Amino acid sequence: MPGKHSTGQLGLPRYSFIAAAATLLVILVAWVAVRAAGPSQEQKAPVLVVPPSTPVVEAGAVLPATTPTSPSASAGPSPSRTPSASPTPSPSRTSAKPSARVTTKPAPVRTTTPPPVAASFTARYQTGASWDRGLIAGVQITNTGRAAGTWRVTISYPSRAGVRVTNAWNAQVSGGGDTWTFTGGPLAPGASASFGFQATKQTRGTARPASCSIGGTPCTGG
């Protein structure tokens, strides 16, 4: 009995060692076979490589349907076709202007033109004779100006007198009705002249003129 017990204890460890060695050998053979055969078919499945901005899709995954977009939309904002113009500095509103040159012009010389030399006349009316149906009158003229000139005397009578000039001397007579004009000359400065006329009338007594003037200046006398 004691002898069988000792034999059984020595045989168990020896068999355990052999089993462990056989297992290790199987593992080594399997590892060598795997290394020689290369990666398995599962490891050879293609892997989809996408740009960094797109998440990596593993083999066998189903990609969702996407709408194709233009390259500019997917790749980000495209550069503008027309290059932006560089900002041009606006001109300053308060630009300095060149100072204006003030040129002093000499004041124009005013020349006083003396008035033209003209004749100036005065006249004196006188009644020479008067009767029931007629009269004789005369006018004396004096040139008080500084130049020679012709003269013009205008005489008007009241309508009721009915004076009509029939003859004149030393003057040219014109007009009619109640107003008569007498002209003559030229007369030198400081010189005097006289003319006379004869007329008919419709009233008795002396017919005195309503007005008498020479060049706008009233006559004296009456």
Secondary structure, 3 states (H helix, E strand, C coil): CHHHHHHHHHHHHHHHHHHHHHHHHHHHHHHHHHHHHCCCCCCCCCCECCCCCCCCECCCCCCCCCCCCCHHHHCCCCCCCCCCCCCCCCCCCCCCCCCCCCCCCCCCCCCCCCCCCCCCEEEEEEEEEEECCEEEEEEEEEECCCCCEEEEEEEECCHHHCCEEEEEECCEEEEECCEEEEEEEEECCCCEEEEEEEEECCCCCCCCCCEEEECCEECEEC
